[in-house]
Amino acid sequence: MADQLDWGRLLNSQRRKGKAAGRAYTARLGEDRTEHERDHDRILFSTPVRRLQDKTQVFPLERNDSVRTRLTHSHEVANMARSMGTTLAFVHGGALGFPAEVEPLRNVPALLEAIGLAHDLGNPPFGHQGETAIQTWVKRHSARRKDEPTSFDIFDAPDLSEPMRRDFLKFEGNAQAFRLLTRLQILNDDFGLNMTYAFLAALMKYPVPSDAVDKTSQARKKFNFFQSEAEIAAEVWAETGLRQGVRHPLTFVMEACDDIAYSVVDVEDAAKKKLINFNVLMAWLRHDACDDELTLDVCERAERSHAEFRDAGLSPGELDDISMQMFRVDAIGKMVRAAVGAFVANRDAIMAGAFDRELMAASEAVVLWTSLKRFAKFHVYRHRSVLEVELDGHRTVHELMDMFWKAIVGRKDPDDLRSDREALPAYVYSRISENYRRVAEAPGNAMPLRYRELQLVTDMISGMTDTFAVSLRDDLRRHHG
């Protein structure tokens, strides 16, 4: 990108509704918060955030209340993002070129906290396995199979472009979050929660559509909006000075906080569940990280604390728990400082739209970060107890999608989603959120009918919590006999 990005446009406080009405941005009378502080508060009090308390982070349908859910993970990411934003604005604001008129001391931390809280809102139930389940259901039903007489082709419909098909074949929770906040979370208009342009731009980790995914590029390895929201994405870029494939600079910070959170706390949660223990982690890091100074320093400090706690006569369970807590505190602290350093060191490339790496991969904590990810992959994510529950979640999603699809297409008038249905499909269709049905049925919805039918399924599944998905499956099973 030839031109430097401009913080004045990147921190655009205008909202889509105001822009559409032709109103220039002015501060609300009697409002002491900035627009980006309002962004955070608007997200915090929204229904989708509350649903995160019953959505999986790593361990589906977990009964141990001290193990993290998607909500606690999101709050921790938001906390780190705000902390990093505070450091960037107060300590490095001059070097980063923040103009005074955008109030960076307030708006940079607030915007980062807001996108940190919102970054996982589009994730289906049962963690990433839910996302995979949607993709495999779509792939399974994307062609008729001779060995299965009852099979059907969901893409056997006119006007479905290849990008539209890819929206479902490669269904993406990040794109669902963008859709949720710009379209589905209806107040009384068509602007969703009507977030600022800066918020929407910074939320897009992968600012490309599904047909422009490039696995070799960090900013393009997934996608962040569906074809149904393509015009909104283009509008956001135009208002913030960005374009397809170029991330908002603060997106790198939010991504780093997400990377730090899951790489450290997923391991701490595994220890809570007795899948691993402190000594196993220390042995792994010392072997895997070899002579990396930062990793060895974290290990030495954690082991000193462990020895002190052992001498205090703690029980084995208490000793392991508090040792893991102290490791988490020190590891996160060092990784956050390393991420801030990487952002400042790479500011020129970031502001030129030319930086295409994860901040953690460009930081001094890269060895610790990658070693923790390998440890979790080997010792946590592949554990039999995790895989068994994930499998049940996968089956639940498939079963629900089967039942919803039959109810959606099983209507008397195939050209009208609101057409009458027989008793069973009418009941199942009624269980789909009114918000989602209103959007799909709206006369002004320009997407092809088959696309809207498919989005009704994916919107409904993505909005469910783990417990609600299981409960609804059981209820619909009972009615299907």
Secondary structure as the mmCIF struct_conf table of DSSP 4:
data_model
#
loop_
_struct_conf.conf_type_id
_struct_conf.id
_struct_conf.beg_label_comp_id
_struct_conf.beg_label_asym_id
_struct_conf.beg_label_seq_id
_struct_conf.end_label_comp_id
_struct_conf.end_label_asym_id
_struct_conf.end_label_seq_id
BEND BEND1 ASP A 3 ASP A 3
HELX_LH_PP_P HELX_LH_PP_P1 GLN A 4 LEU A 5
HELX_RH_AL_P HELX_RH_AL_P1 TRP A 7 LEU A 10
TURN_TY1_P TURN_TY1_P1 LEU A 11 LEU A 11
STRN STRN1 ARG A 15 ARG A 15
HELX_RH_AL_P HELX_RH_AL_P2 ARG A 16 ALA A 20
TURN_TY1_P TURN_TY1_P2 ALA A 21 GLY A 22
HELX_LH_PP_P HELX_LH_PP_P2 ARG A 23 TYR A 25
HELX_LH_PP_P HELX_LH_PP_P3 ALA A 27 ARG A 28
TURN_TY1_P TURN_TY1_P3 LEU A 29 GLY A 30
BEND BEND2 ARG A 33 ARG A 33
HELX_RH_AL_P HELX_RH_AL_P3 GLU A 35 LEU A 44
TURN_TY1_P TURN_TY1_P4 PHE A 45 PHE A 45
BEND BEND3 SER A 46 SER A 46
HELX_RH_AL_P HELX_RH_AL_P4 THR A 47 ARG A 51
HELX_RH_3T_P HELX_RH_3T_P1 LEU A 52 ASP A 54
BEND BEND4 LYS A 55 LYS A 55
STRN STRN2 THR A 56 THR A 56
BEND BEND5 GLN A 57 PHE A 59
TURN_TY1_P TURN_TY1_P5 PRO A 60 LEU A 61
TURN_TY1_P TURN_TY1_P6 ASP A 65 SER A 66
BEND BEND6 VAL A 67 VAL A 67
STRN STRN3 THR A 69 THR A 69
HELX_RH_AL_P HELX_RH_AL_P5 ARG A 70 PHE A 90
TURN_TY1_P TURN_TY1_P7 VAL A 91 VAL A 91
BEND BEND7 HIS A 92 HIS A 92
HELX_RH_AL_P HELX_RH_AL_P6 GLY A 93 LEU A 96
TURN_TY1_P TURN_TY1_P8 GLY A 97 GLY A 97
HELX_RH_3T_P HELX_RH_3T_P2 ALA A 100 VAL A 102
HELX_RH_AL_P HELX_RH_AL_P7 PRO A 104 ALA A 118
TURN_TY1_P TURN_TY1_P9 HIS A 119 GLY A 122
BEND BEND8 PRO A 125 PHE A 126
HELX_RH_AL_P HELX_RH_AL_P8 GLY A 127 ARG A 140
TURN_TY1_P TURN_TY1_P10 HIS A 141 HIS A 141
BEND BEND9 SER A 142 ALA A 143
TURN_TY1_P TURN_TY1_P11 LYS A 146 ASP A 147
TURN_TY1_P TURN_TY1_P12 PRO A 149 THR A 150
TURN_TY1_P TURN_TY1_P13 ILE A 154 PHE A 155
BEND BEND10 ALA A 157 ALA A 157
TURN_TY1_P TURN_TY1_P14 PRO A 158 ASP A 159
HELX_RH_AL_P HELX_RH_AL_P9 GLU A 162 LEU A 169
TURN_TY1_P TURN_TY1_P15 LYS A 170 LYS A 170
HELX_RH_AL_P HELX_RH_AL_P10 GLY A 173 ARG A 179
HELX_RH_PI_P HELX_RH_PI_P1 LEU A 180 LEU A 184
BEND BEND11 GLN A 185 GLN A 185
BEND BEND12 LEU A 187 PHE A 191
TURN_TY1_P TURN_TY1_P16 GLY A 192 LEU A 193
STRN STRN4 THR A 196 THR A 196
HELX_RH_AL_P HELX_RH_AL_P11 TYR A 197 LEU A 203
BEND BEND13 LYS A 205 TYR A 206
BEND BEND14 VAL A 208 VAL A 208
HELX_RH_3T_P HELX_RH_3T_P3 SER A 210 ALA A 212
TURN_TY1_P TURN_TY1_P17 LYS A 215 THR A 216
BEND BEND15 SER A 217 SER A 217
TURN_TY1_P TURN_TY1_P18 GLN A 218 ARG A 220
BEND BEND16 LYS A 221 LYS A 222
HELX_RH_3T_P HELX_RH_3T_P4 GLN A 227 GLU A 229
HELX_RH_AL_P HELX_RH_AL_P12 ALA A 230 THR A 240
TURN_TY1_P TURN_TY1_P19 GLY A 241 GLY A 241
TURN_TY1_P TURN_TY1_P20 GLN A 244 GLY A 245
HELX_RH_AL_P HELX_RH_AL_P13 PRO A 249 LYS A 272
TURN_TY1_P TURN_TY1_P21 LYS A 273 LYS A 274
BEND BEND17 LEU A 275 ILE A 276
HELX_RH_AL_P HELX_RH_AL_P14 PHE A 278 ASP A 288
BEND BEND18 ALA A 289 ALA A 289
TURN_TY1_P TURN_TY1_P22 CYS A 290 ASP A 291
HELX_RH_AL_P HELX_RH_AL_P15 GLU A 293 ASP A 311
TURN_TY1_P TURN_TY1_P23 ALA A 312 GLY A 313
HELX_RH_AL_P HELX_RH_AL_P16 PRO A 316 ALA A 345
TURN_TY1_P TURN_TY1_P24 ASN A 346 ASN A 346
HELX_RH_AL_P HELX_RH_AL_P17 ARG A 347 MET A 351
TURN_TY1_P TURN_TY1_P25 ALA A 352 GLY A 353
BEND BEND19 ARG A 357 ARG A 357
TURN_TY1_P TURN_TY1_P26 LEU A 359 LEU A 359
HELX_RH_3T_P HELX_RH_3T_P5 MET A 360 ALA A 362
BEND BEND20 SER A 363 SER A 363
TURN_TY1_P TURN_TY1_P27 GLU A 364 ALA A 365
HELX_RH_AL_P HELX_RH_AL_P18 VAL A 366 ALA A 376
HELX_RH_PI_P HELX_RH_PI_P2 LYS A 377 TYR A 381
TURN_TY1_P TURN_TY1_P28 ARG A 382 ARG A 382
HELX_RH_AL_P HELX_RH_AL_P19 ARG A 384 VAL A 409
BEND BEND21 ARG A 411 LYS A 412
TURN_TY1_P TURN_TY1_P29 PRO A 414 ASP A 415
TURN_TY1_P TURN_TY1_P30 LEU A 417 ARG A 418
BEND BEND22 SER A 419 SER A 419
HELX_RH_AL_P HELX_RH_AL_P20 ALA A 423 SER A 430
TURN_TY1_P TURN_TY1_P31 ARG A 431 ARG A 431
BEND BEND23 ILE A 432 ILE A 432
HELX_RH_AL_P HELX_RH_AL_P21 GLU A 434 GLU A 441
TURN_TY1_P TURN_TY1_P32 PRO A 443 GLY A 444
BEND BEND24 MET A 447 MET A 447
HELX_RH_AL_P HELX_RH_AL_P22 LEU A 449 GLY A 463
HELX_RH_AL_P HELX_RH_AL_P23 ASP A 466 HIS A 480
#
